[in-house]
Amino acid sequence: MNLKNIIAVVGISAATAVLSVWGFSKYQQGRYAGIQDGSKLPVNYAGFFGNNGAPATAVDFTPAATTATPAVVHIKTRTKARQVSNNSSRRNPFADLFGDDFGDFFGGPRVIPEQRASGSGVLITDDGYIVTNNHVVDNADELTVTLSNKKTYKATVVGTDPSSDLAVIKIEGRGLPYLVYGNSDDTKLGQWVLAIGYPLNLDVTVTAGIISAKSRSIGINRQQSGSPVESFIQTDAAVNPGNSGGALINTNGELIGINSAIASPTGSYAGYSYAIPVNIVKKVITDIVKFGTVQRAYIGINYLSENLPEEQIKQFEKESGLTYREGEGVFVTDVPEGGAAVAAGLKKGDIVTKINGVTVFSGPELQEQVSRYKPGDKISLTFTRAGKENTVNLTLKNRAGNTDMVKNTSILQRLGAELVNVDSKTAAANKIEGGVVVKKIGDGLLKRTRMQEGFIITTVENQEVKNVNDLDKLLTQFKGRRIKIEGVYPGYENTYPYPLDLSDVE
């Protein structure tokens, strides 16, 4: 046999062997399809077994509970009886606005009887600063704080932030117990946590559960703010009315959240509770103590909410001409003029994926990252456009569209509405030089008027309003008075007046 024949035989043998092995492997795959191979571990278990980790073992909650309970307080509130206006109903804006509307501005008075309620709070310094929920202390005339040792104090409100549902109150004392901050960024799904508070007017109570979700938004803060901030830690630790403002701690006894809400068809615990992450809490508290109000920063975008019904997505795509892409990041639906984003070159249809290098997949995750910064801070923002990744630097702005620090509670916050500058296209279509669009109305001064969402404010006391900054300055100028604001509804020719009572705004 010559050399060529030998090489041919060897080649055929090798090929046959390879094909046989390949064929057998395919046969085996088919034979055992859907059956786990006990000798292998999937990639997601890397580090769980062996030297880098071990299956979970029993956890003793006693040290954490013993350490934390003295720093969680019982807050009791009293709201005096008061007369209020009956003019809180919101009607069709065109029904009866053609004449002077001031005659029945306050409507017929009604009396709200004295109210008493209770909640929880967390001591954060040894000299008596306490963090709790805004809805626990909102409108209260008297605050009484009782520690776990039954010692009682009178408290005063330092400041509140309805957007995040947080408040800071103060009692006079020294050497008080307090909770140290943990890091809510380090929390993980399945991690054990404890909820501590005073539910149902009981004494201090500890319950245990696990973290079941992060960056959760449930829309509850829209009830008290036109610009809500929600990125809750969701747990299955039992929380009931009265737990609001109490502590969520890890097994090291560190504060990782402030319990704020429950998901329940009955009003009592039904499986899930929600806490404000401590990394948001720290920023809000620091701002309130230092400035009297939160220095809230904005990127200047509108975005599509997650988990929208398919018909709403199709309607959006039809009206906007954009194609919605789910699960890749935060889908930008509008970039209002005057904001940081438009200055950085963002456009409708862009998908925001990172803030300062931190990946964000949803609106709540975006809110949680941005809430840590103040107006004037510079950040990097990563987004995709037409499949290409881009990173830009931008300077965050405040609600008024500038980088000024707010020294006290902004009158715009008191309005309780989401306000944006009108875009040039809408302004031209309605023959106005500028204005402020009332996009959403929550609890606040505007809710007392008959104004409807979508209204464009163009004047305050006959003085022109071209942007949010103008509105802020004019409302500040007329504090303590009853004034008239005017504007238009897109698509309607008439100008409509609304009375606004600023008499109780200092």
ABEGO torsion letter per residue (X at the ends): XBAAAAAAAAAAAAAAAAAAAAAAAAAAAAAABGBBBAABBBAAABGABEAAEBBBBBBBAAAAAAAAAAABBBBBBBBBBBBBBAAABBBBAAAAAABBAAAAAAEBBBBBBBBBBBBBBBBABAAGBBBBBAAAABGBABBBBBBAAGBBBBBBBAEBBAAAGBBBBBBBBBGBBBBBBBBAAABBBGBBBBBBBBBGGBBBBBBBBBBABBGBBAGAAAAABABBBBBBBBBABBBBBGABGBBBBBAAGBBABBBABBBBAAGBBAGBBBBBBAAAAAAAAAAAAAAGBBBBBBAGBBBBBBGBBAAAAAAAAAAAGBBBBBGAEBBBABBBBGBAAAAAGBBBGBBBABBGGBBBABAAAAAAAAAABBBGBBBBBBBBBGGBBBBBBBBBBBAAGBABBBABBBAAAAAGBBBBBBBAAAAAAAGBAEEBBBABBBBEAAAABABBBGBBBABBGGBBBABAAAAAAAAAAABGBBBBBBEBBBGBABBBBBBBBAAABX
